[in-house]
Amino acid sequence: MNERREGIRVGLDVTVSEKLVAGTAKARAINLSNAGMRYTKPGSTAGHGAKEVFLEFTLTGETEPIRVMGWVVEEIAKGNGLETAVTFMFLQEADEQKINTYVQSQLPA
C-alpha cells in the first residue's frame, strides 16, 4: 500500500471544535500526528467544502487547548458520519511539542 500520510498517526478520542465563518461544529478526533488530524462529525452535518478550518482540542492529560488552522485534504461520508482529514498549518512550537509527546506516549514500547 502506498502511504500518503507524513508522520506516525496514533488513535485519539477527544472533542474537537471546528470553527468556520458559518459557525462552529463539534466533532470527535479519530487520529492524530504531528502533521495533522482526522476527525468525524455526525452524517447529518453537511460537508462544508471549506479548504481551511480552525480547530481547537485538548489532548488527554493537558489542560490548555491546542488551537490550529487546518488545511482540509479529504472530506468523505463514511458510515453514519462525515470524516475530515486536515494538515496542520502554522502550528505553534509549544503545541507541536505537546503533540509529539502525546504521539510518542501512544506508541507500543
N, C-alpha and C positions, 0 to 999 in steps of 0.2 A: 504494500500500500504506500502511496506517495503522501507523506505528511506535509500539510501546508502550514501548520502552526509553527510559531517560533517559541521556544522555551517549553518547559515542562508544565503541564497543567495538572492540577490536583482538584479533587472534589471540594465544593464549598456550598454550604446551605445557610445563607443569611439573606435578610431582606435587602433589596436594592431599590433605591428611589431613582426613577428615570425621569429626568426633567427636560421638557421640551417647551417651545414657545406656546404650544397649545395647552399645556398643563403638565401635571405630574402623575405618573403611574407607579404603582407598587409592583415589584417583580421579585423573583426568587433566583438567587445565584445558583448555577449548576456547577461551574468550574472556574478556575482562576489560574492565571500565570502572571509572570512579571510583565508580560506584553499585552494582556487583555483578559476578557471575561466572556462567559456565555451565561445568559440568564433567560428565564421563561416568565411569561405572563399568561393569564387565562386566555383561552381561544376566543372569547367574546371581545377581547381587546383587538381593535383593528390595527393592522400594520400601519405604522406612521410614515414610512417612506423617507424619514429623515436620514441624513448622512452623518450628522453629529448629534450626540446626546450628552447630557450632563448626568453623571452618575454619583450617587452617594451611598456608601455602605460601610459597615463597621465589621472588621474581622473578629472572629472569635478570640477572646482574651484581650482585646483592645478596648479602650474607652473613647478614643477620638475617631470620628469617621474619616474615611478617605473620600475626597471629592476630586473627581477627574472627568475630563472630557473624553468621550469615546467616539471613534470613527466606526460606523456600522459597516461590517464586512459581510454579514449574512443575516437574513431575517426569513425564517421559514415556519410554516404551520407544521406542527408535529403533535400527533395525538390530539388532545383537547387543549393544547396550548400554542403559544407563539414564541419561538425561540429566537433570540437575538444574540449575535456574536459581535463583539467590538474589540478594536485595538485601542489601547490607551494612547492619548495624546497629552503632552505637557504634564506628565506625572511628576509630582514633586519628589525630590530625592528622599525625604524622610518617609513618604508613603511608599516609594519603591522599596525601601529597606524593610518596611513592615511586611509588604507582600512577599519579598524574597525570604524573610524569616519564616513567615507562615508556610509558604510552599515547601521549604526545606523541612519544616517540622512535620509535614504530612507525608513525606517520602518514607518508604519502608527502610528500616535500618539495615 
